[in-house]
């Protein structure tokens, strides 16, 4: 599932591929990814305009246009943005194609179609993001600590709740908690001030590294690099990793490095 680092990478793809370029053609190959807008209206509104830039909030991407509505994108579990050439054959899961500047094509590609594209004015963008918490990359420490203190759920569940903090998904939450030495099942509101600060510090460090990589990298020194092994071992202590399910999601942690009461 695309998380904050992936969507930041998609933002860079959009800017490098399409920023400042005229949208010559919008081809909707599957209207099932459109929300609140028809394929005809999407074409009528966007063709002839320019993409002027892109902003990210959590897992949402906002593609601004010159004097027009904002194209809002969410990538669900399998979505992505790719830049290609108009003459290249479309792939099976290319849902919407934006030909820009005549020689480039921005493609919204998504296998499962769990989210998609919206077209919204500024109030509409506000409504779409109204239930999103602060962006995990830019949230201040005081706001982060206050959010954790006010929620009584398990810390992993709180971290992946987009209304509390926008951008963290399953891989990032497990990675950050492992680095901070905190068990995913501990209550967010029970964390001490020192634990909240430690968690915030490791979140920022992990996000910086992941954004640079454009994904949550499966490195040998990361928990992510071992979570799918047949018999996963902790890259820090070498002990066996544990797997469980929390809120319907696979959760991986190290009993030695993330003890109860940590």
C-alpha positions in Angstrom: 0.0 0.0 0.0 1.4 3.4 -0.9 2.4 5.4 2.3 3.7 8.9 2.8 7.1 8.2 1.1 5.5 6.7 -1.9 3.1 9.6 -2.4 5.9 12.1 -2.0 7.6 10.2 -4.8 4.4 10.5 -6.9 4.4 14.2 -6.2 7.9 14.4 -7.6 6.9 12.4 -10.7 4.0 14.8 -11.3 6.1 17.9 -11.0 9.0 16.5 -13.2 6.6 15.1 -15.8 3.9 17.7 -16.0 4.5 20.9 -14.1 4.1 24.0 -16.3 3.0 21.9 -19.3 -0.3 22.3 -21.1 -2.7 19.4 -20.7 -3.4 18.6 -24.3 -5.6 15.5 -23.7 -7.3 13.7 -20.9 -8.1 10.1 -21.7 -10.3 8.2 -19.1 -9.9 4.5 -19.8 -11.9 3.5 -16.7 -14.4 5.9 -15.1 -14.6 3.7 -12.1 -11.7 5.6 -10.5 -13.5 9.0 -10.8 -15.4 10.4 -7.8 -18.0 13.1 -8.2 -16.9 14.0 -11.7 -17.7 12.5 -15.1 -15.1 11.6 -17.7 -16.5 14.4 -19.9 -16.3 17.0 -17.3 -12.8 16.0 -16.3 -11.7 16.5 -19.9 -13.6 19.7 -20.4 -12.2 21.3 -17.3 -8.6 20.2 -17.6 -7.8 20.2 -21.3 -6.0 23.4 -22.2 -4.9 24.2 -18.6 -1.5 23.7 -17.1 -0.5 21.8 -14.0 1.2 24.4 -11.8 2.5 22.3 -9.0 1.7 19.5 -6.6 1.3 19.3 -2.8 1.0 16.2 -0.6 -0.9 15.8 2.6 -0.5 12.4 4.2 -1.4 9.9 1.5 -3.3 12.5 -0.6 -1.9 14.4 -3.6 -3.2 17.7 -4.8 -2.4 18.7 -8.4 -3.0 22.4 -8.8 -4.0 23.9 -12.2 -3.8 27.5 -13.5 -7.0 29.2 -12.5 -9.0 26.0 -12.3 -10.0 23.3 -9.9 -7.5 21.0 -8.2 -7.1 17.4 -9.3 -7.0 15.4 -6.1 -5.5 11.9 -6.1 -5.5 9.0 -3.6 -3.7 5.8 -4.4 -5.5 3.3 -2.2 -3.6 0.0 -2.0 -2.2 -0.4 -5.5 -2.2 3.1 -7.2 0.8 5.0 -8.5 1.7 7.7 -11.0 4.1 7.1 -13.8 5.5 9.3 -16.6 5.7 7.9 -20.1 5.4 8.9 -23.8 2.0 9.2 -25.6 3.2 6.6 -28.2 3.8 3.9 -25.6 1.0 1.4 -25.3 -1.2 1.8 -22.2 -0.9 -1.0 -19.6 -3.9 -2.9 -18.4 -4.2 -0.9 -15.2 -3.6 2.6 -16.6 -7.0 4.2 -15.7 -6.5 7.9 -16.7 -3.9 9.3 -19.0 -2.9 13.0 -19.2 -1.0 14.0 -22.3 1.0 17.1 -21.4 3.2 19.3 -23.5 2.6 17.0 -26.5 5.5 14.6 -25.7 4.8 13.3 -22.2 2.0 11.4 -20.6 1.2 11.2 -16.9 -0.6 8.0 -16.1 -2.7 7.1 -13.0 -2.2 3.4 -12.7 -4.2 1.3 -10.2 -5.0 -2.4 -10.2 -7.6 -2.6 -7.4 -9.3 0.8 -7.8 -10.0 1.3 -4.1 -9.6 5.1 -4.3 -9.0 7.4 -7.3 -9.4 10.9 -8.6 -11.5 13.9 -7.6 -11.9 17.4 -9.1 -12.4 20.1 -6.5 -12.3 23.8 -5.8 -10.6 25.0 -2.7 -13.6 24.4 -0.4 -14.0 21.0 -1.9 -10.4 20.2 -1.2 -10.9 21.3 2.4 -13.9 18.9 2.7 -11.9 16.0 1.3 -9.1 16.6 3.8 -11.3 17.6 6.7 -11.0 14.3 8.4 -7.2 14.1 8.0 -4.9 14.7 10.9 -1.7 16.7 10.5 0.8 15.4 8.0 3.3 13.0 9.7 6.2 14.6 7.9 5.5 18.2 9.1 3.7 17.7 12.4 5.4 19.5 15.4 6.5 17.5 18.4 4.0 19.2 20.8 1.1 18.5 18.5 2.2 14.9 18.0 2.6 14.3 21.7 -0.8 15.9 22.4 -2.5 13.6 19.9 -1.0 10.5 21.4 -1.9 11.5 24.9 -5.5 12.1 24.0 -6.1 8.6 22.5 -6.5 5.5 24.6 -6.1 2.9 21.8 -3.1 0.8 21.0 -0.2 2.9 19.8 0.0 1.2 16.4 -3.7 1.7 15.8 -3.4 5.4 16.7 -0.3 5.9 14.5 -2.1 4.5 11.5 -5.4 6.3 12.1 -5.4 9.0 9.4 -7.7 11.2 11.4 -5.0 11.4 14.1 -1.9 11.5 11.9 -1.9 11.5 8.1 0.5 9.4 6.1 1.6 6.4 8.2 0.6 2.9 7.1 1.4 -0.6 8.2 5.0 -0.8 7.3 6.0 2.6 8.6 4.2 2.1 11.9 5.9 -1.2 12.6 9.3 0.2 11.6 9.0 3.3 13.7 7.8 1.4 16.8 10.6 -1.1 16.4 13.2 1.6 16.2 11.7 3.4 19.2 11.6 0.1 21.2 7.9 0.3 21.8 5.5 -2.7 21.6 2.6 -2.0 19.1 0.1 -3.1 21.7 0.9 -0.6 24.4 -1.7 2.2 25.0 -0.9 5.5 23.4 -2.2 7.4 26.4 0.0 5.4 28.7 3.3 6.4 27.1 5.5 8.6 29.2 6.8 11.9 28.0 10.2 10.4 27.3 8.6 7.6 25.2 6.5 10.0 23.2 9.6 12.1 22.4 11.5 9.0 21.5 8.7 7.9 19.2 8.5 11.3 17.5 12.3 11.4 17.0 12.3 7.9 15.3 9.3 8.8 13.2 11.0 11.8 11.8 14.3 9.9 11.1 12.5 7.0 9.5 10.4 9.2 7.3 13.4 11.2 6.1 15.2 8.0 5.1 12.1 6.5 3.5 11.3 9.7 1.5 14.8 9.7 0.2 14.4 6.1 -0.9 10.9 6.8 -2.4 9.4 4.0 -0.4 9.8 2.1 2.9 13.0 0.4 1.9 13.4 -3.4 2.6 17.0 -2.9 3.9 18.8 -5.6 5.9 19.2 -3.1 8.8 15.4 -2.3 8.8 12.6 -4.4 10.3 10.9 -4.0 6.9 13.7 -6.0 5.3 12.9 -9.1 7.3 9.2 -9.1 8.0 8.3 -11.3 5.1 11.1 -13.9 5.7 9.9 -17.4 6.4 11.5 -17.3 9.9 12.1 -13.6 10.4 14.9 -12.5 12.8 15.4 -9.1 14.3 18.2 -7.2 12.5 19.2 -5.6 15.9 19.3 -8.5 18.4 19.0 -11.6 16.1 16.1 -12.9 18.0 12.9 -14.2 16.4 10.3 -11.7 15.3 6.7 -12.2 16.2 3.7 -11.8 13.9 0.1 -11.0 14.9 -2.9 -9.1 13.5 -4.0 -5.8 14.9 -7.1 -4.0 13.5 -7.0 -6.4 10.6 -3.4 -5.7 9.7 -0.3 -7.9 9.9 1.9 -6.6 12.7 5.6 -7.6 13.2 7.6 -6.8 16.3 10.6 -8.0 18.4 9.7 -9.3 21.9 13.3 -8.6 23.1 13.7 -5.1 21.6 10.1 -4.1 22.2 9.3 -5.6 25.7 6.1 -5.1 27.6 6.2 -1.8 29.5 8.8 -0.5 27.2 
